[in-house]
């Protein structure tokens, strides 16, 4: 089984997702600036995985700080956190993980610099391990919504590759399969970065799950033909009212699901819920390099100098979402109340 990301001998190891499915290459990162660049350039992607990578990047940077006293260490540490926070704007897990690392420094004010470095490394590893357990718990909750012999449509990749392991949306699917349910999956290719065709299809096939790849603009037709029973997607940020930012094209799938009376579920950890943002219009949307649209790899597929828009995410309004699956249970409408209750809870529902 592949590993998305791990801490090994004071280095960060990540599978290069840009090369999948043709090559399974693992990169070793010895400097936090290289980890930041890997996040920015989508060597690692998916909100939970970005959070883990950010935590490990911060720990790696802290390890290399030469300051002997706490004041000097904190000054350099804050610079590292600021650089890491500037990598990608939409996935709230990035900022959640950085804040968690900051709290370690603030809380352990009596530790020596060397002890603090080791504590930060341990915290990054804790975030990694906890993410896997969170995904499995989410899978157990979400699998209750999936009937035997269901056919599920996914968009983008919300599997082990998008997390520390197991997955969010694909974690729900995995859990259902592990329970003995006969599940089929239709995977949207997810233009322009093709996470569905390159990553989701690859990942599901590795797990022996019956998978059919379709282009994004085939989803409505498949629904109309009665071939889709349920839609499950992940999330990069969920506003307090349940509006959900996810990979571009998710909104279109949600509209189609509503039209065809198909349940539309979002699977995401509590760390993806941002109660500080009241609704989806306030979620920052990342604009990425136009070459992702005009080229596949290095092959041009559009006229030279054509004007291009390339928002990486869109926002699905809460009215189109049937339920939100978290590790603390299933949130239903009104999302303002159910999400707030889940975020504030100190135990699994």
C-alpha positions as CSV (number, residue, x, y, z in Angstrom):
1,X,0.0,0.0,0.0
2,X,1.3,3.5,-0.9
3,X,1.9,6.2,1.7
4,X,0.9,9.8,1.0
5,X,3.2,11.4,3.5
6,X,5.4,10.4,6.4
7,X,8.1,11.7,8.7
8,X,11.3,9.6,8.5
9,X,14.7,10.3,9.9
10,X,14.0,14.0,10.3
11,X,12.9,14.3,6.7
12,X,9.5,14.6,5.1
13,X,8.7,11.9,2.5
14,X,5.8,12.4,0.0
15,X,4.5,10.6,-3.0
16,X,4.6,13.0,-6.0
17,X,1.0,13.1,-7.0
18,X,1.8,15.0,-10.2
19,X,3.3,11.9,-11.7
20,X,0.5,9.4,-10.9
21,X,-0.8,7.1,-12.3
22,X,2.2,6.5,-14.6
23,X,5.0,6.8,-12.0
24,X,4.9,6.1,-8.3
25,X,7.8,8.3,-7.1
26,X,8.5,9.4,-3.5
27,X,10.3,12.7,-2.8
28,X,12.5,13.4,0.2
29,X,12.3,16.9,1.7
30,X,15.1,18.1,4.0
31,X,14.1,21.8,4.1
32,X,10.8,23.5,5.0
33,X,11.0,25.8,2.0
34,X,10.9,22.7,-0.3
35,X,7.9,21.4,1.6
36,X,6.1,24.7,1.1
37,X,6.9,24.6,-2.6
38,X,5.6,21.0,-2.8
39,X,2.3,22.1,-1.3
40,X,2.1,25.1,-3.7
41,X,2.9,22.9,-6.7
42,X,0.6,20.1,-5.8
43,X,3.1,17.4,-5.1
44,X,0.8,16.9,-2.2
45,X,-2.9,18.0,-2.4
46,X,-6.2,17.5,-0.6
47,X,-7.1,19.5,2.4
48,X,-6.3,17.0,5.2
49,X,-3.0,16.0,3.5
50,X,-2.0,19.7,3.1
51,X,-2.6,20.2,6.8
52,X,-0.3,17.2,7.6
53,X,2.3,18.4,5.2
54,X,2.2,21.9,6.7
55,X,2.6,20.6,10.2
56,X,5.6,18.5,9.1
57,X,7.0,21.4,7.2
58,X,6.8,23.6,10.2
59,X,8.5,20.9,12.4
60,X,11.2,20.5,9.8
61,X,11.8,24.2,9.7
62,X,11.9,24.4,13.5
63,X,14.4,21.6,13.6
64,X,16.9,23.7,11.6
65,X,16.6,26.9,13.6
66,X,20.0,27.8,15.1
67,X,18.8,30.1,17.9
68,X,19.9,29.0,21.4
69,X,17.3,31.0,23.4
70,X,13.5,30.9,23.2
71,X,13.1,34.4,22.0
72,X,15.3,33.9,19.0
73,X,13.6,30.6,18.3
74,X,10.1,32.0,18.4
75,X,11.1,34.8,16.0
76,X,12.3,32.4,13.4
77,X,9.5,30.0,14.0
78,X,6.9,32.7,13.3
79,X,8.6,33.3,9.9
80,X,8.4,29.7,9.1
81,X,4.7,29.6,9.9
82,X,4.0,32.7,7.8
83,X,5.8,31.2,4.8
84,X,3.8,27.9,5.1
85,X,0.5,29.8,5.5
86,X,1.1,31.5,2.2
87,X,1.2,28.4,0.1
88,X,-2.5,27.8,-0.7
89,X,-5.4,30.0,0.5
90,X,-8.6,27.8,0.3
91,X,-7.9,24.7,2.3
92,X,-8.5,25.6,5.9
93,X,-6.7,22.5,7.2
94,X,-3.5,24.2,6.3
95,X,-4.1,27.1,8.7
96,X,-5.6,24.7,11.4
97,X,-2.4,22.7,11.4
98,X,-0.2,25.7,11.6
99,X,-2.2,27.1,14.5
100,X,-2.0,23.8,16.3
101,X,1.8,23.9,15.9
102,X,1.9,27.5,17.2
103,X,-0.1,26.4,20.3
104,X,2.6,23.8,21.1
105,X,5.2,26.6,21.2
106,X,3.0,28.9,23.3
107,X,1.9,26.2,25.8
108,X,5.4,24.7,26.4
109,X,7.1,27.9,27.5
110,X,9.3,26.1,30.0
111,X,10.9,23.7,27.6
112,X,14.4,24.2,26.2
113,X,14.8,25.0,22.5
114,X,16.0,21.4,21.8
115,X,13.0,20.0,23.8
116,X,10.6,22.3,22.0
117,X,11.9,21.0,18.6
118,X,11.3,17.4,19.5
119,X,7.8,18.3,20.9
120,X,6.9,20.0,17.6
121,X,8.1,16.9,15.6
122,X,5.9,14.7,17.9
123,X,2.9,17.0,17.3
124,X,3.3,16.8,13.6
125,X,3.4,13.0,13.8
126,X,0.3,13.1,16.1
127,X,-1.6,15.1,13.5
128,X,-0.6,12.5,10.9
129,X,-1.7,9.5,13.0
130,X,-4.9,11.2,14.2
131,X,-5.9,12.1,10.6
132,X,-6.0,8.4,9.7
133,X,-8.1,7.5,12.7
134,X,-10.4,10.5,12.0
135,X,-10.9,9.2,8.5
136,X,-11.7,5.7,9.6
137,X,-14.3,7.1,12.2
138,X,-15.8,9.2,9.4
139,X,-16.0,6.1,7.2
140,X,-17.9,4.2,9.9
141,X,-20.4,7.0,10.2
142,X,-20.8,7.6,6.5
143,X,-21.1,4.0,5.5
144,X,-24.5,3.9,7.2
145,X,-25.8,6.1,4.4
146,X,-24.6,3.7,1.7
147,X,-26.9,0.9,0.7
148,X,-25.7,-2.5,-0.6
149,X,-25.2,-2.5,-4.4
150,X,-25.1,1.3,-4.5
151,X,-23.3,3.1,-7.3
152,X,-21.5,6.2,-6.1
153,X,-20.3,9.2,-8.1
154,X,-17.2,11.0,-6.9
155,X,-15.6,14.2,-8.0
156,X,-11.9,15.0,-7.6
157,X,-9.8,12.9,-5.2
158,X,-10.8,12.6,-1.5
159,X,-9.0,9.4,-0.8
160,X,-5.9,8.3,1.0
161,X,-3.9,10.5,-1.4
162,X,-5.8,13.6,-0.1
163,X,-5.2,12.7,3.5
164,X,-2.7,11.0,5.8
165,X,-4.4,7.7,4.8
166,X,-7.7,6.0,4.2
167,X,-9.6,9.1,2.9
168,X,-12.7,11.2,3.5
169,X,-15.2,10.6,0.6
170,X,-13.3,7.4,-0.4
171,X,-13.0,6.5,3.2
172,X,-16.8,6.2,3.3
173,X,-16.7,4.0,0.3
174,X,-13.9,1.9,1.7
175,X,-15.8,1.4,5.0
176,X,-18.9,0.3,3.1
177,X,-16.8,-2.2,1.1
178,X,-15.1,-3.5,4.3
179,X,-18.6,-4.1,5.7
180,X,-19.2,-6.5,2.7
181,X,-21.4,-4.1,0.7
182,X,-21.1,-4.5,-3.1
183,X,-20.2,-1.0,-4.2
184,X,-19.6,0.5,-7.7
185,X,-18.0,3.9,-8.3
186,X,-18.2,6.4,-11.1
187,X,-15.2,8.8,-11.0
188,X,-15.4,12.2,-12.7
189,X,-12.1,12.9,-14.4
190,X,-12.0,16.4,-12.7
191,X,-10.5,18.8,-15.2
192,X,-8.2,20.7,-15.3
193,X,-5.8,18.8,-13.1
194,X,-7.4,15.4,-13.6
195,X,-7.4,14.2,-10.0
196,X,-10.3,11.9,-10.7
197,X,-8.7,10.1,-13.6
198,X,-5.1,10.2,-12.4
199,X,-5.6,9.7,-8.7
200,X,-9.1,8.4,-7.7
201,X,-9.3,5.8,-10.4
202,X,-5.7,4.7,-9.6
203,X,-6.4,4.5,-5.9
204,X,-9.7,2.7,-6.2
205,X,-8.3,0.1,-8.6
206,X,-5.4,-0.5,-6.2
207,X,-8.1,-1.4,-3.6
208,X,-10.0,-3.7,-6.0
209,X,-13.1,-1.5,-6.0
210,X,-15.3,-1.6,-9.1
211,X,-14.6,1.8,-10.8
212,X,-15.8,3.5,-14.0
213,X,-14.1,6.6,-15.2
214,X,-16.2,9.3,-16.9
215,X,-15.6,12.9,-18.1
216,X,-17.0,15.7,-16.0
217,X,-19.7,16.5,-18.6
218,X,-21.1,13.0,-18.6
219,X,-22.3,13.1,-15.0
220,X,-25.8,14.5,-15.8
221,X,-26.4,11.9,-18.5
222,X,-25.4,9.1,-16.1
223,X,-27.8,10.4,-13.5
224,X,-30.6,10.7,-16.0
225,X,-30.0,7.1,-17.0
226,X,-30.5,6.0,-13.4
227,X,-26.9,4.8,-13.1
228,X,-26.0,6.9,-10.0
229,X,-27.5,6.3,-6.5
230,X,-25.5,8.8,-4.4
231,X,-22.8,11.4,-4.7
232,X,-20.0,11.8,-2.2
233,X,-17.3,14.5,-2.3
234,X,-14.7,15.9,0.0
235,X,-14.2,19.5,1.0
236,X,-11.4,22.1,1.4
237,X,-13.4,24.5,3.6
238,X,-16.9,24.4,5.0
239,X,-18.5,27.6,6.2
240,X,-20.5,27.9,9.4
241,X,-23.8,27.6,7.4
242,X,-22.6,24.4,5.5
243,X,-21.7,26.1,2.3
244,X,-18.8,24.0,1.0
245,X,-15.7,24.8,-1.1
246,X,-14.4,21.9,-3.0
247,X,-12.7,21.2,-6.3
248,X,-14.1,23.2,-9.3
249,X,-17.0,21.4,-10.8
250,X,-18.4,20.2,-7.5
251,X,-21.2,22.8,-7.6
252,X,-22.3,21.6,-11.0
253,X,-22.5,18.0,-9.8
254,X,-24.6,19.2,-6.8
255,X,-27.0,21.0,-9.1
256,X,-27.4,17.9,-11.2
257,X,-27.9,15.7,-8.1
258,X,-30.6,18.0,-6.9
259,X,-32.4,17.9,-10.3
260,X,-32.3,14.1,-10.3
261,X,-33.2,13.7,-6.6
262,X,-29.9,12.0,-5.8
263,X,-28.5,12.4,-2.2
264,X,-25.4,14.7,-2.2
265,X,-23.0,14.1,0.7
266,X,-19.9,15.9,1.8
267,X,-17.3,14.0,3.9
268,X,-14.8,16.1,5.8
269,X,-13.1,16.3,9.2
270,X,-14.0,18.8,11.8
271,X,-10.8,20.7,11.0
272,X,-12.3,21.6,7.6
273,X,-15.2,23.4,9.2
274,X,-14.5,27.2,9.6
275,X,-17.0,28.7,11.9
276,X,-15.3,32.1,11.4
277,X,-16.7,32.2,7.9
278,X,-20.5,32.6,8.0
279,X,-21.2,31.6,4.4
280,X,-19.5,30.5,1.2
281,X,-19.2,33.9,-0.4
282,X,-16.5,34.7,2.1
283,X,-14.3,31.6,1.3
284,X,-11.2,32.7,-0.6
285,X,-10.9,30.9,-4.0
286,X,-7.5,30.1,-5.3
287,X,-6.7,31.0,-8.9
288,X,-4.1,28.7,-10.4
289,X,-1.7,28.8,-13.3
290,X,-3.5,28.9,-16.7
291,X,-1.2,26.2,-18.0
292,X,-3.3,23.7,-16.1
293,X,-6.1,24.5,-18.5
294,X,-4.1,25.1,-21.7
295,X,-1.8,22.2,-21.4
296,X,-1.9,18.5,-20.3
297,X,1.6,17.9,-18.9
298,X,3.7,19.9,-21.4
299,X,1.4,19.3,-24.4
300,X,-0.6,22.4,-25.5
301,X,-4.4,21.7,-26.1
302,X,-5.6,25.3,-26.6
303,X,-4.7,28.3,-28.9
304,X,-1.7,30.2,-27.9
305,X,-2.4,33.4,-26.0
306,X,-6.1,32.5,-25.4
307,X,-7.6,34.2,-22.3
308,X,-8.1,31.7,-19.4
309,X,-9.8,31.5,-16.1
310,X,-8.6,28.8,-13.7
311,X,-10.3,28.9,-10.3
312,X,-9.3,25.8,-8.4
313,X,-12.5,25.6,-6.3
314,X,-16.1,26.5,-6.3
315,X,-18.7,26.7,-3.5
316,X,-21.7,24.5,-3.2
317,X,-24.5,26.2,-1.3
318,X,-25.9,24.4,1.7
319,X,-29.3,24.0,0.1
320,X,-27.8,21.4,-2.3
321,X,-26.2,19.4,0.4
322,X,-28.1,16.4,1.9
323,X,-25.7,15.9,4.9
324,X,-22.1,16.5,6.0
325,X,-20.2,13.5,7.3
326,X,-17.6,14.1,10.0
327,X,-15.7,12.0,12.5
328,X,-18.2,13.1,15.1
329,X,-21.3,12.1,13.3
330,X,-23.5,13.2,10.4
331,X,-24.5,16.8,10.3
332,X,-27.9,17.6,8.9
333,X,-29.9,20.8,8.3
334,X,-29.9,23.3,9.8
335,X,-26.2,23.1,9.3
336,X,-25.6,26.3,11.4
337,X,-26.7,24.4,14.5
338,X,-25.4,20.9,13.8
339,X,-22.0,22.0,12.6
340,X,-21.5,24.3,15.5
341,X,-22.5,21.5,17.9
342,X,-20.0,19.1,16.4
343,X,-17.1,21.6,16.3
344,X,-17.7,22.5,20.0
345,X,-18.1,18.8,21.1
346,X,-15.3,17.2,23.0
347,X,-16.3,13.7,22.1
348,X,-17.4,11.5,19.2
349,X,-21.1,11.5,18.7
